[in-house]
Structure formats: C-alpha cells, structure tokens
C-alpha cells in the first residue's frame, strides 16, 4: 500500500484552528468555491468516525484524516470545521447540496461516482480484502469444524453471505466477482453502519464475512487478532477525497497541496503513527479510545459528579481540564498554578485545598470557582451559551480583565454580552491607544490573544467531545 501525503508536523488543535481573529463574513454561503470559502474563513469538511480517520485518545483528537485536514486547512489559511458521518448516502447528499465543502473519506474512485462528484488526486493506494475468522479460531470455537467456511480465493465466495456498507464500492466489487466466477454471492448491504462495526460483528461471530479496505482491516486485526484478512478481493485501487462538481478552484487548491507533499519523507511519520506504530495496539486496548471505550480519562466519574455543581455538560468540564493540565495531576505552570484545574495557590486556599489535595477535590474547587464567576455574570450576560465563554475567559485571565473588555466594547458600539467577534476582540485590543481609556480599563495590561485562544480551543474541543463521546 502506498501513501502519498505527508504531514510536516503534529500541531496542537488551537494553532490549526486559525490564529487570526476574523470578523464575521457577510456571505456565509457554502458551495461558491474557494473564493467564498476564503471569505467565510472556514473549511467545512466531513470525515468518518473510526479508529483511523477521526477519534479521541486520552482526550486528544486524533486520526489520519483529521491530521491531514489540519495540515490542509493550515496551508489554505482557513479554520477547520469538521463534521462526522458514517453514512455514505448522507455524505454524498451533503456534498451535492453544499452542506460541506469536502468529503475527506477514503473513497474508491469509480466511474459511477465520478458522474456525481470530482475526486482529488489519489490520497493513497490500497485494495479491498475479505474479513473472516481465521481457520484456527473456527476450530477453537468448534472442534468438529470441517473447513467449509474458510474462503481462500474469490472462487470460494460462491453461495456465501457477505456483508458490506450500503453504497460502498465493496458491493460493486462483489457484483463484479459474481460475473468473474460465474456464480452468485449473497451480498447484504447494511445501512447506518460502518466497516469497523461489521468487522466487530465478524470477530464476535454475529456474521461470517465482510469486505473492507485493507488499512481498516489491518488496524482492526490489532483489536481482534483472531481475524483473517489475507484474501484480497480487488487489485490496488486509488483512494481519494471528493469535492462538488462546481468547486473547481477548491479541487485545484487541494491537488496543489497533494502535489507539494507527494513523495515527501514526512508522510512516513503520519503513516507509521496510524498504521505501523506498536503503540497502535496499546491504543486499541485502552478504554480511553473514544471509538472503543468512550472514556476520556480516569477522572471521568469525578468530572461527571462535579459538573453538576455548575450545571455543565461533563464533556465541557473535561475540555477545560484537558486544556489546563492534559489530565495530569502533577501539572504545574510557571506562575505556580497546579493540579488538574491549574488553580493558583490563593484561589485553591479560598476553597480549602492545597497541592496535597485529591484530584477530585481539585476538580471540585475549580468548579466552585467557575460557578462563582458565572454568578457574577448571570444578570448581565443572560444567554447561558454566551456566558459560558465569558466564564472560561475569566477563569483564564481574571474577571477584572473581562469586565474591562465589556466596558470597552460598550463604549465603542459593540455588544458587551456577545463573546465571538465581540468582547473577545476588545479584550485583545483594550490596551491599545485606540481603545484604551483609564476610566474603562481598570485592570491594566493583559495578553488577550492567549485568552482568546483558550476559549476557542476549549469550545472546539468540547464540540469534538460531544461528537465522539456519548
């Protein structure tokens, strides 16, 4: 299998979501090609949710397609907004109806699909393989097994029931095999399911066979060693992303990006990370892999319990803790903040804890502080979703600076109750001569960019968590 794309470095989520502060575009229309996308400032991409493309591991968003998309968005100077779907029929409709700009899925390039969408240059080359239980495992399950279930060549598929994802290229390939072997195959196309779920059903003996792409089969064999994925059912095929027929500029830009990175040694880093690294097996066995266990950290129970104090979704609180400490209890900042919630010593003391307190106590104290901030803003910022962003900002930089920025926003005709493209802008500029007023700016100088990034990164991570963690 050849993989042609590189990633030059593994970059933190925040840096790739767009360092520039953009004012809202008057034209938010999707599907008017690259010039409109650039005006909007956002690349809307769709990928699938599985253990290769997109998932979280120990709270960190990861995935082969995810990191490629980050690299592409960064190259184009755009913010990446990622949707997740495992329904190909819906995916194709979303692209045709301009609900997304790009399908970042490993799609087999077929003549039929080329009538509906434009494919990029190949992302990788792979082949389709049959997934079944190994003969050894079948004999373990049944000592009297006679070998009749084992498929060793496509000829053995005659009369067998093989499951595939509906609207996938796998069904088309199996129909071609029927013609090639001169016999019928019972092809079952399954809706609202992905290949990894079918593979799991094979591993658990719920179905006998399925067909998928070799990279997916390889990764899932690390989860289920009893599988046999040795039978290829196709020649090597090109896999590509897809854009709408009326987005030629975007297609050209993506193809230029592919050409620039094609053949680079850097692609080895990304390929090894997701397909060859021994850590893949460790990740596969971890309950903190969202695709498998749906957990973020060993502190999930404490986070869920403490989130009720402030009436937040626990995944939002988890996003805060990840941002502050990466779930590391021994994390310490240069200014003395410590623990999961990175509380300053004086704040921690206010809530009766210190550096020797338990992780749950640290979380609880941090949440009480968040709730205190929230209470100070409840009467003036009545929209809870907006107020959450103000609370996060104050948690990072202090309530005084946020109140300063609200006063400056009001004085300059802005809305003091809206964070995005509102108070966040004035926070970053309140110390500049244009906006500075000693009667309004009472807490002095601050580095507003850091707080802007803090809020943005947490809200984006929270969105990812809500997508991938139930």
Backbone torsions as a table, in degrees:
resi	resn	phi	psi	omega
1	UNK	NA	130.7	179.7
2	UNK	-104.9	136.5	174.9
3	UNK	-121.4	125.8	-169.5
4	UNK	-101.7	-14.5	-175.0
5	UNK	-96.6	150.7	177.1
6	UNK	-112.9	165.7	161.8
7	UNK	-128.3	127.2	-172.0
8	UNK	-75.0	-26.6	177.7
9	UNK	-163.5	160.2	175.7
10	UNK	-93.5	112.4	-170.6
11	UNK	-111.7	145.4	-178.8
12	UNK	-61.7	152.3	-176.8
13	UNK	-54.2	-47.5	-172.6
14	UNK	-61.5	-41.7	-176.2
15	UNK	-63.7	-29.3	-175.3
16	UNK	-93.5	-5.1	178.9
17	UNK	-85.1	2.0	175.7
18	UNK	108.4	105.4	-176.8
19	UNK	-75.8	-21.5	-177.5
20	UNK	-79.9	145.4	175.3
21	UNK	-91.7	113.0	-174.9
22	UNK	-100.9	136.8	170.4
23	UNK	-75.8	149.5	-176.6
24	UNK	-62.6	141.1	-179.9
25	UNK	-81.3	146.9	176.2
26	UNK	-74.3	-22.7	-179.0
27	UNK	-114.4	103.7	178.8
28	UNK	-100.8	18.0	-176.9
29	UNK	-67.3	138.6	176.7
30	UNK	-97.7	141.2	170.5
31	UNK	99.9	8.6	177.3
32	UNK	-99.1	33.3	172.6
33	UNK	68.5	-171.9	-164.8
34	UNK	-63.4	-35.4	-178.3
35	UNK	-63.4	-40.8	177.7
36	UNK	-70.6	-35.9	177.8
37	UNK	-64.0	-42.6	178.1
38	UNK	-65.4	-37.6	177.7
39	UNK	-66.1	-39.8	176.8
40	UNK	-66.8	-34.2	178.5
41	UNK	84.2	7.6	-174.1
42	UNK	-135.9	133.3	171.8
43	UNK	-97.8	116.6	180.0
44	UNK	-94.8	108.9	-177.3
45	UNK	-118.2	154.2	177.5
46	UNK	-125.4	132.7	175.5
47	UNK	-134.9	174.2	-180.0
48	UNK	-98.5	156.2	-176.5
49	UNK	-100.4	107.7	176.3
50	UNK	-159.8	-175.2	-173.0
51	UNK	-80.0	6.9	174.8
52	UNK	-117.4	-52.0	-170.3
53	UNK	-73.1	-48.4	-170.4
54	UNK	-163.7	125.7	-179.7
55	UNK	-166.0	176.4	170.1
56	UNK	-117.8	146.4	176.0
57	UNK	-135.1	118.7	-175.2
58	UNK	51.5	41.2	176.0
59	UNK	84.5	-5.8	-176.7
60	UNK	-99.3	123.3	173.7
61	UNK	-62.9	133.5	-177.8
62	UNK	-143.0	176.4	174.5
63	UNK	137.8	145.7	-178.6
64	UNK	-61.5	-51.4	179.8
65	UNK	-66.0	-37.5	-178.6
66	UNK	-60.0	-46.2	-178.1
67	UNK	-72.2	-33.5	174.0
68	UNK	-63.3	-42.5	179.8
69	UNK	-65.5	-38.6	175.4
70	UNK	-57.8	-45.2	-178.9
71	UNK	-63.2	-43.2	179.4
72	UNK	-64.1	-48.0	-179.1
73	UNK	-60.0	-41.4	178.2
74	UNK	-62.5	-41.6	179.6
75	UNK	-62.2	-37.3	-178.3
76	UNK	-86.4	-4.7	-179.0
77	UNK	71.0	32.9	-176.3
78	UNK	-118.6	156.7	170.5
79	UNK	-82.8	136.8	178.9
80	UNK	-91.8	125.2	169.9
81	UNK	-117.7	120.0	-169.9
82	UNK	-113.2	128.0	171.9
83	UNK	-104.6	154.8	-176.8
84	UNK	-124.5	134.0	177.4
85	UNK	-154.7	142.8	174.2
86	UNK	-117.0	29.9	-179.0
87	UNK	-123.3	102.1	-174.0
88	UNK	-62.4	-37.7	179.8
89	UNK	-61.0	-45.0	177.0
90	UNK	-64.7	-40.4	179.8
91	UNK	-58.3	-46.6	-179.1
92	UNK	-65.2	-38.4	177.7
93	UNK	-65.2	-42.4	-179.9
94	UNK	-61.5	-38.5	178.5
95	UNK	-69.1	-44.6	-178.9
96	UNK	-63.9	-32.9	-178.1
97	UNK	-93.7	9.7	175.6
98	UNK	62.2	30.7	173.3
99	UNK	-79.9	-21.4	174.0
100	UNK	-136.0	157.7	179.0
101	UNK	-88.7	-28.8	-167.5
102	UNK	-149.1	133.8	169.2
103	UNK	-96.3	105.7	-179.6
104	UNK	-96.5	65.9	-178.7
105	UNK	-126.4	146.5	176.0
106	UNK	-72.6	89.7	-177.6
107	UNK	-97.5	132.6	172.9
108	UNK	-71.1	130.8	-179.4
109	UNK	-80.8	113.2	178.7
110	UNK	-124.6	158.7	-179.6
111	UNK	-62.5	-38.0	-179.2
112	UNK	-65.5	-43.5	-180.0
113	UNK	-68.6	-31.2	-179.6
114	UNK	-66.0	-17.5	175.7
115	UNK	-74.4	-22.5	-173.0
116	UNK	-101.9	-25.4	-173.2
117	UNK	-153.1	164.1	175.5
118	UNK	-100.4	129.8	179.2
119	UNK	-92.8	145.4	173.8
120	UNK	-75.2	174.9	168.4
121	UNK	-57.8	156.3	-176.3
122	UNK	-57.8	135.7	173.0
123	UNK	-84.3	-39.7	176.7
124	UNK	-156.6	169.6	175.6
125	UNK	-119.7	130.5	-178.6
126	UNK	-150.7	-172.6	177.4
127	UNK	-140.8	163.9	177.8
128	UNK	-91.1	142.7	-179.9
129	UNK	-132.5	155.1	174.4
130	UNK	-85.2	139.0	176.1
131	UNK	-112.9	124.8	179.4
132	UNK	-149.5	166.6	172.4
133	UNK	-70.3	144.4	177.3
134	UNK	-66.6	155.7	179.0
135	UNK	-61.4	-37.1	177.9
136	UNK	-61.5	-43.0	-179.5
137	UNK	-67.0	-38.1	178.1
138	UNK	-62.2	-38.2	179.2
139	UNK	-70.8	-33.0	174.7
140	UNK	-64.3	-40.6	179.8
141	UNK	-71.0	-32.0	-177.0
142	UNK	-145.4	102.2	-178.5
143	UNK	-57.9	-22.1	-179.4
144	UNK	-93.3	10.3	-178.5
145	UNK	-57.3	131.6	-174.3
146	UNK	-100.4	4.8	177.0
147	UNK	86.1	-2.8	-173.9
148	UNK	-70.7	-19.8	-178.0
149	UNK	-82.3	-16.4	-171.8
150	UNK	-77.4	126.9	175.6
151	UNK	-98.4	122.0	-178.3
152	UNK	-112.8	-23.7	175.4
153	UNK	-143.4	164.8	177.9
154	UNK	-57.3	-26.4	178.1
155	UNK	-60.0	-31.1	-178.9
156	UNK	-73.9	-5.8	-179.3
157	UNK	-77.3	-15.9	-177.8
158	UNK	-54.4	127.2	177.5
159	UNK	79.4	-3.9	-178.3
160	UNK	-86.9	152.4	175.7
161	UNK	-96.5	118.1	-176.1
162	UNK	-124.0	127.4	-178.0
163	UNK	-94.3	140.7	175.8
164	UNK	-143.5	161.7	175.0
165	UNK	-70.4	136.4	-179.7
166	UNK	-63.3	141.8	179.1
167	UNK	69.0	10.8	177.8
168	UNK	-85.6	164.6	177.2
169	UNK	-71.6	-13.3	-177.7
170	UNK	-66.2	-39.9	179.1
171	UNK	-63.9	-42.1	178.7
172	UNK	-61.8	-40.2	179.6
173	UNK	-65.8	-40.8	179.2
174	UNK	-64.8	-35.8	177.2
175	UNK	-66.2	-35.5	175.3
176	UNK	-65.5	-38.4	178.8
177	UNK	-64.5	-36.4	176.2
178	UNK	-55.5	-45.0	179.7
179	UNK	-66.5	-38.0	-176.9
180	UNK	-68.6	-36.9	-176.9
181	UNK	-95.7	-6.9	178.5
182	UNK	66.2	32.5	-179.6
183	UNK	-150.5	166.2	-174.9
184	UNK	-95.6	150.7	174.0
185	UNK	-123.6	136.6	176.5
186	UNK	-81.2	96.8	-176.4
187	UNK	-93.8	117.6	180.0
188	UNK	-107.4	111.9	177.9
189	UNK	-93.5	121.6	-172.7
190	UNK	-105.3	132.1	178.6
191	UNK	-89.2	157.1	172.5
192	UNK	52.3	45.7	178.9
193	UNK	-152.9	155.8	177.5
194	UNK	-116.5	172.5	-175.4
195	UNK	-61.6	-36.4	-178.2
196	UNK	-66.4	-33.1	176.7
197	UNK	-69.5	-37.3	175.8
198	UNK	-65.3	-41.1	178.2
199	UNK	-60.2	-41.7	178.9
200	UNK	-63.4	-36.5	177.4
201	UNK	-65.4	-37.2	174.9
202	UNK	-63.2	-46.4	-178.1
203	UNK	-60.5	-33.4	-178.4
204	UNK	-93.0	5.4	176.6
205	UNK	77.1	14.6	-178.9
206	UNK	-80.7	-31.7	170.9
207	UNK	-133.1	163.4	-174.5
208	UNK	-90.5	-37.3	-173.9
209	UNK	-147.1	152.9	166.0
210	UNK	-148.7	168.5	178.9
211	UNK	-124.1	138.8	178.0
212	UNK	-152.5	179.2	176.2
213	UNK	-75.4	148.0	-175.2
214	UNK	-59.2	-41.1	179.3
215	UNK	-59.8	-40.5	178.4
216	UNK	-64.9	-42.6	178.7
217	UNK	-63.7	-40.3	-179.4
218	UNK	-61.9	-46.5	-179.8
219	UNK	-63.9	-43.1	-176.4
220	UNK	-73.2	-20.6	173.6
221	UNK	-68.0	-27.1	174.7
222	UNK	-68.1	-29.1	176.5
223	UNK	-77.7	-36.3	-174.1
224	UNK	-129.1	82.9	-175.0
225	UNK	-60.6	-18.1	-177.6
226	UNK	-77.3	-1.4	-178.8
227	UNK	-80.9	151.9	172.4
228	UNK	-114.1	121.2	-179.9
229	UNK	-124.0	25.9	-170.9
230	UNK	-82.1	-14.3	-174.5
231	UNK	-93.8	112.2	176.5
232	UNK	-81.8	138.8	179.5
233	UNK	-114.8	4.5	177.3
234	UNK	-149.1	162.8	168.3
235	UNK	-74.7	166.8	174.6
236	UNK	-55.1	137.1	-178.1
237	UNK	-128.4	149.9	175.5
238	UNK	-76.2	136.8	174.9
239	UNK	-114.6	138.1	-174.8
240	UNK	-147.3	167.9	169.5
241	UNK	-90.9	174.1	-177.3
242	UNK	-140.6	145.6	173.3
243	UNK	-127.4	167.9	179.4
244	UNK	-65.9	154.9	179.2
245	UNK	-59.9	-29.2	-177.0
246	UNK	-100.3	27.5	174.9
247	UNK	-121.9	58.1	-177.3
248	UNK	-65.9	-32.3	179.5
249	UNK	-65.8	-43.7	178.4
250	UNK	-62.9	-42.9	178.1
251	UNK	-57.9	-45.2	-179.3
252	UNK	-63.3	-41.7	-179.1
253	UNK	-65.0	-40.6	179.4
254	UNK	-66.9	-41.8	180.0
255	UNK	-65.8	-34.3	175.4
256	UNK	-64.6	-40.5	177.9
257	UNK	-62.5	-42.8	177.9
258	UNK	-62.5	-44.3	-178.7
259	UNK	-63.5	-37.2	-179.9
260	UNK	-65.5	-32.4	-174.9
261	UNK	-99.9	-10.9	-175.9
262	UNK	-61.1	131.8	177.4
263	UNK	82.4	-2.9	-179.2
264	UNK	-70.9	147.5	177.2
265	UNK	-69.3	-18.6	-178.4
266	UNK	-66.0	-25.8	-179.3
267	UNK	-63.6	-21.6	178.9
268	UNK	-63.4	-34.3	-179.7
269	UNK	-61.6	-50.0	-177.8
270	UNK	-68.7	-42.6	180.0
271	UNK	-62.0	-45.8	179.5
272	UNK	-63.4	-39.4	-177.5
273	UNK	-58.4	-40.9	-174.0
274	UNK	-102.8	-15.7	-175.7
275	UNK	-121.9	-21.3	-173.1
276	UNK	-124.3	-24.5	-173.3
277	UNK	-62.3	130.4	176.6
278	UNK	-56.5	-23.6	179.0
279	UNK	-64.9	-17.1	177.6
280	UNK	-57.2	-40.5	179.3
281	UNK	-66.0	-41.6	177.0
282	UNK	-60.7	-43.6	179.1
283	UNK	-63.2	-40.3	-177.6
284	UNK	-63.6	-30.0	-177.0
285	UNK	-91.4	-2.0	-174.0
286	UNK	-86.6	138.3	173.7
287	UNK	-71.1	-9.9	-178.1
288	UNK	-94.7	13.5	168.7
289	UNK	-88.4	117.8	-172.9
290	UNK	-59.7	-34.4	-177.8
291	UNK	-67.8	-23.3	-176.9
292	UNK	-107.7	-55.1	-171.3
293	UNK	-103.7	-24.0	178.8
294	UNK	72.9	18.4	177.8
295	UNK	-109.8	157.2	179.1
296	UNK	-106.0	-36.4	-176.5
297	UNK	-160.7	174.2	177.2
298	UNK	-74.0	-6.6	-178.2
299	UNK	-101.0	11.8	-176.1
300	UNK	-55.4	-43.9	-178.3
301	UNK	-62.0	-43.8	178.7
302	UNK	-65.6	-39.0	179.5
303	UNK	-64.5	-43.6	179.4
304	UNK	-62.3	-41.2	-179.8
305	UNK	-65.7	-47.1	-176.1
306	UNK	-73.4	-26.8	-179.3
307	UNK	-64.0	-23.2	179.6
308	UNK	-68.7	-23.9	179.6
309	UNK	-61.2	-37.5	-177.2
310	UNK	-107.5	0.4	-179.8
311	UNK	60.1	47.5	175.0
312	UNK	-108.1	154.0	165.9
313	UNK	-60.9	131.2	-175.6
314	UNK	-60.9	-26.5	-179.0
315	UNK	-71.6	-27.0	174.0
316	UNK	-68.4	-44.4	176.9
317	UNK	-63.1	-38.7	177.2
318	UNK	-62.5	-37.7	178.1
319	UNK	-64.7	-36.6	176.3
320	UNK	-64.0	-47.2	-177.6
321	UNK	-64.3	-41.3	177.1
322	UNK	-60.1	-44.1	-179.1
323	UNK	-62.1	-39.1	-175.6
324	UNK	-78.0	-41.7	-168.1
325	UNK	-138.7	-2.3	-174.6
326	UNK	56.8	30.8	-179.6
327	UNK	64.4	24.7	179.2
328	UNK	-103.6	118.3	-176.0
329	UNK	-68.7	-24.3	-177.5
330	UNK	-94.0	12.0	-180.0
331	UNK	-66.1	134.7	176.5
332	UNK	-136.2	139.5	179.4
333	UNK	-95.5	169.4	-179.6
334	UNK	-63.1	-24.8	-176.3
335	UNK	-98.0	6.0	173.8
336	UNK	102.7	-4.2	176.7
337	UNK	-66.6	146.5	-174.9
338	UNK	-145.4	165.1	174.3
339	UNK	82.3	-178.6	-177.3
340	UNK	-58.2	-38.3	-177.6
341	UNK	-95.7	0.3	178.3
342	UNK	51.1	53.9	178.3
343	UNK	-80.8	139.4	171.6
344	UNK	-70.7	149.6	-175.9
345	UNK	-53.5	-41.1	-178.0
346	UNK	-68.9	-35.7	177.1
347	UNK	-68.7	-43.7	178.5
348	UNK	-59.2	-42.3	-179.1
349	UNK	-63.8	-34.8	178.9
350	UNK	-59.3	-31.1	-178.5
351	UNK	-105.9	17.4	169.3
352	UNK	75.9	26.6	177.9
353	UNK	-127.8	167.0	173.3
354	UNK	-144.5	-169.2	-174.2
355	UNK	-67.7	-13.4	179.3
356	UNK	-93.8	-3.4	-177.4
357	UNK	-69.9	160.2	-177.1
358	UNK	-69.7	159.1	176.4
359	UNK	-55.9	-41.6	-179.8
360	UNK	-64.4	-38.8	178.3
361	UNK	-64.0	-38.2	177.7
362	UNK	-64.3	-43.4	178.0
363	UNK	-62.4	-46.0	-178.0
364	UNK	-61.2	-42.2	179.2
365	UNK	-64.3	-43.2	178.7
366	UNK	-61.6	-40.1	179.6
367	UNK	-67.6	-38.6	176.9
368	UNK	-62.4	-37.5	176.8
369	UNK	-66.5	-43.4	176.3
370	UNK	-58.9	-41.6	-179.6
371	UNK	-66.6	-36.6	177.5
372	UNK	-62.1	-43.8	177.6
373	UNK	-61.5	-45.4	-179.1
374	UNK	-56.9	-40.6	-178.1
375	UNK	-64.5	-34.5	179.9
376	UNK	-68.0	-22.0	-174.4
377	UNK	-108.2	-7.1	-172.1
378	UNK	-57.2	-43.8	-175.8
379	UNK	-72.1	-31.0	-175.2
380	UNK	-95.2	-35.0	177.4
381	UNK	-110.5	90.4	-169.8
382	UNK	-79.4	-25.6	178.5
383	UNK	-74.3	118.6	-173.5
384	UNK	-62.5	-40.6	-178.9
385	UNK	-64.3	-42.5	177.1
386	UNK	-66.0	-43.2	-177.3
387	UNK	-61.9	-33.7	177.8
388	UNK	-56.6	-41.3	-179.8
389	UNK	-67.3	-38.8	176.7
390	UNK	-64.3	-40.4	179.3
391	UNK	-63.0	-44.8	178.5
392	UNK	-60.9	-43.4	-180.0
393	UNK	-62.3	-43.9	-179.8
394	UNK	-67.5	-34.2	176.9
395	UNK	-61.7	-34.6	-177.8
396	UNK	-80.3	-42.4	-168.7
397	UNK	-119.2	-12.4	-178.0
398	UNK	107.1	139.9	-175.8
399	UNK	-62.8	-34.4	-177.9
400	UNK	-57.5	-42.4	-179.5
401	UNK	-67.2	-34.5	179.2
402	UNK	-69.7	-40.6	176.6
403	UNK	-64.3	-37.8	173.7
404	UNK	-56.1	-51.8	-175.8
405	UNK	-62.9	-35.3	177.3
406	UNK	-66.1	-41.3	178.4
407	UNK	-64.7	-42.1	179.0
408	UNK	-64.6	-41.0	178.3
409	UNK	-59.8	-47.1	-178.7
410	UNK	-61.9	-42.2	-178.2
411	UNK	-66.6	-24.5	-178.6
412	UNK	-104.0	18.1	175.5
413	UNK	82.1	9.2	178.1
414	UNK	-87.5	170.4	178.2
415	UNK	-91.4	114.2	-177.3
416	UNK	-74.7	-4.0	-176.7
417	UNK	-107.1	6.0	-179.9
418	UNK	-119.7	130.7	-177.4
419	UNK	-85.4	-60.3	-174.5
420	UNK	-65.2	128.9	-178.8
421	UNK	54.2	32.2	179.0
422	UNK	-140.7	-104.7	-177.8
423	UNK	-63.8	-31.5	178.3
424	UNK	-58.5	-39.5	178.6
425	UNK	-61.7	-45.7	-176.4
426	UNK	-73.3	-26.8	174.4
427	UNK	-63.3	-41.7	-178.1
428	UNK	-72.9	-19.9	-174.2
429	UNK	-119.4	5.1	-171.8
430	UNK	-65.4	-20.8	-179.5
431	UNK	-92.8	-0.3	179.3
432	UNK	-81.4	150.4	-177.5
433	UNK	-53.8	-35.0	-177.5
434	UNK	-61.2	-34.8	-173.8
435	UNK	-112.3	-14.3	-173.7
436	UNK	-70.9	131.3	174.9
437	UNK	-145.1	118.7	-174.8
438	UNK	-60.8	-22.6	177.7
439	UNK	-76.5	-21.9	-178.7
440	UNK	-101.0	-39.3	-176.4
441	UNK	-94.5	94.5	-173.2
442	UNK	-101.2	-13.0	-177.3
443	UNK	-105.8	5.2	173.9
444	UNK	80.8	-162.2	-175.5
445	UNK	-71.3	149.0	172.3
446	UNK	-154.3	160.7	175.7
447	UNK	-94.5	87.1	-174.9
448	UNK	-67.1	-27.0	-179.9
449	UNK	-58.9	-39.6	-178.6
450	UNK	-61.9	-41.6	179.8
451	UNK	-71.5	-39.1	174.8
452	UNK	-55.7	-47.6	179.3
453	UNK	-65.4	-37.9	-179.9
454	UNK	-58.7	-50.4	-179.0
455	UNK	-65.5	-45.9	-178.9
456	UNK	-60.3	-45.5	-177.5
457	UNK	-65.4	-41.0	179.9
458	UNK	-65.6	-44.8	-179.0
459	UNK	-65.5	-37.0	177.0
460	UNK	-68.4	-42.3	178.8
461	UNK	-65.1	-38.4	176.8
462	UNK	-61.2	-42.4	176.9
463	UNK	-60.1	-41.7	178.3
464	UNK	-64.0	-45.1	179.9
465	UNK	-60.1	-41.6	-178.9
466	UNK	-68.5	-26.0	177.3
467	UNK	-74.8	-39.6	-169.7
468	UNK	-105.9	-19.4	-176.7
469	UNK	-118.4	121.1	-178.2
470	UNK	-101.4	NA	NA
